[in-house]
Amino acid sequence: MKHNQTGVYVHFPWCLAKCPYCDFVSYAKERTAIDHSGYADAVLRELDARREAIGDRFVGSIFFGGGTPSLWEPRELGRVLRAIREHFSCAPDLEITVECNPTSLDRERAAALMDAGVGRLSIGTQSLRAEQLRFLGRLHDSAGALAAIHDALAAGVPRISTDIIFGLPDQSAEDARDQALALADLGLTHLSCYQLTIEPGTQFGELARRGRLPLADDGRTADAFLAIDEALSSRGFRHYEISNYAQAGEESRHNLGYWRGEEYIGLGCAAFGCIRPDAAEPSRVRYRNAIDPKRYIEGTSTMRSDRTGEGDGLSMFSERVDPEALLREKIMLGLRTEEGVDLEASARDLDVEAWPRDRRRAADRLASMNRLTIEGGHLSIPRSAWLFTDDTAARLF
């Protein structure tokens, strides 16, 4: 896959219910109460305006996230997908992913999404244990999650991933490992294994603030991380990013684009985008669309097509990200991956200094502690030190 591609992210802001740990913008709504075609029309209006403002891009991946995009009628999602492909130059092996919840995915829906052009589904299993699913506020049970995966496989979806959450209260490392193996052995080629994080502004965040949320033991959570790593590695999965595992060639190209610091266009309510508006300048504009669906839909009718970000009539927030900040982000995100980050090449692209004195001093110290590998201008974190990744990256800012 070529680097320097652009990803397109499309946000669908509705779910059947809001999970207590979720800090993404989503609104609980029944499928029949959603204006499926009206929302697609709004995204198409935004696409037209963004395309005029930023010009053509070489798109390597399209990701429909949310919310629950599998609630969106496939014919409407397909309209948006076709327009994106018509507006931009696209890679021959374009990756097109849709996030799905088991409550809105069956064989018929999977087949309809494939007919619309989708080649990859990401299914939110989260757990195979009834008590854990109740704690996480999920609407499906274990049987429902397995049925959704089996239906997607039976429909012939080329690429299927699923998510699980570990680090739950009273969960053993062995339980986390066994769930990951059970899902891997279904024939899936990609798994995302996320540690439960408590985010402010969520139901769990408020309960934790008041001391009313049971929390997992840090040591047991670390043991679960290591147990999952060992188990999935034994099944031939490559641990290519801290939370992600894939069989050879099945890595999420869209997410790799984020971790490599590539540009991305955000479409839809609450979507983020980060693009270089001027090819001659390394800095980028990061914008976020209106987070209220009504405000977003109305804004697409009056947005300006001669700019991106502040003043375009749709973005609720925008900022210019300078080259130094972009390099720090590349370090932070790139070090999450097995491949690491080519610090010196990135600095050259951004026309900034790779090794200011404090960064060199910090890098040498981290290397002496076996928490960082330095090979010329390339940095990576040894697998044995992945548990300290966030702290390691922060020391290099």
Secondary structure, 3 states (H helix, E strand, C coil): CCCCCEEEEEEECEECCCCCCCCCCCEECCHHHCCHHHHHHHHHHHHHHHHHHHCCCEEEEEEEEECCHHHCCHHHHHHHHHHHHHHCEEEEEEEEEEEECHHHCCHHHHHHHHHCCCCEEEEEEECCCHHHHHHCCCCCCHHHHHHHHHHHHHHCCCEEEEEEEECCCCCCHHHHHHHHHHHHCCCCCEEEEEECCCCCCCHHHHHHHCCCCCCCCHHHHHHHHHHHHHHHHHCCCEEEECCEEECCCCCCHHHHHHHCCCCEEEECCCCEEEECCCCCCCCEEEEEECCCHHHHHHHCCCCCCCCCCCCCCCEEEEEEECHHHHHHHHHHHHCCECCCEEHHHHHHHHCCCCCCHHHHHHHHHHHHCCCCEEECCEEECCHHHHHHHHHHHHHCC
